């Protein structure tokens, strides 16, 4: 009984500390915006392959800065008659197309997004407003909108964003999203270390960005709360396919990053395992007596449920604060209430990816 109680309490404490750390460092990450002085130094780069109806909508946007649109072997004819940079024979993913677009940019900064995103006209200036004199990378927010499935993808996206925002604030950045990412062309290290991976043009790039001697990592890679909305997948199945593809890239993460990201899952497993064990002991205990084992187990269960409830309550509040800073309103800011659902969805997808990739020893299926 003691072991189960200790396990559950340790899990709740880890979860509390984790959420408190995310709250503190994510707030620190976006705390020092500067004047928009780099608008003339940025080129928007967008890669598209069979963008369909999104192409015309995207091309109609006016950012008041140079724009390079890279057509990566489209076959749907959506870019015909448009001024685009066409590339052929590229490898899976968009790294080759991105490299071509970055090479074609004539400015020091490049701002990246996707064709299914809806950046505001002032987006390039807003994202670069987070950059200081020594900044080389700015990672931003890109949360899903529209689509028939919304709640779980949106809550999961906010949770992921909160993690990499806090990491940037703590000076240990590990990822960004290519839908809202800006960096200096002169510092761009390329994608060679992870060229074999179709994805990873954003998270692995951030991890590989060269550290400059005497420069704080938190100054070199910064976070912006500016949100570039993106269209959500139209079905839960399509969203799961997308998340599986993202999770396969995680097998290329550095061990210390994987260990840190595993902490909330470890906390949940400890709390859940300890709680289930206590309930199992209670089911086998003799009839309740004022001084019997059943009474002690009831007290233990009250304690672990209170600890778990407190951890969940703190998570809901810190999630709400972060979602509000990202510009969300209404029911979306209370998405932390769905954390248990999102957690089990993530566990399910992680097990799928681990099994399909032989726990990182082989490539994922091609239809992923």
Secondary structure, 3 states (H helix, E strand, C coil): CHHHHHHHHHHHHHHHHHHHHHHHHHHHHCCCCCCCCCHHHEEEEEEECCCCCHHHHHHCCCCCCEEEEEEECCCCCCCCCCCCEEECCCCCCCHHHHHHHHHHCCCCEEEEEECCEECCCCHHHHHHCCCCCCCCEEEEECCEECCCCCHHHHHHHHHHHHHHHHHHHCCCCCCCCCCCEEEEHHHCCCCHHHCCCCCCCCHHHHHHCCCCCCCCHHHHEEEEEEECEEECCCCHHHHHHHHHHHHHHHHHCCHHHHHHHCHHHHHHHHHHHHHHHHHHHHHHCCCCCCCCHHHHHHHHHHHHHHHHHHHHHHHHHHHHHHHHHCCCCHHHHHHHHHHHHHHHHHHHHHHHHHHHCCCCCCCCCCCC
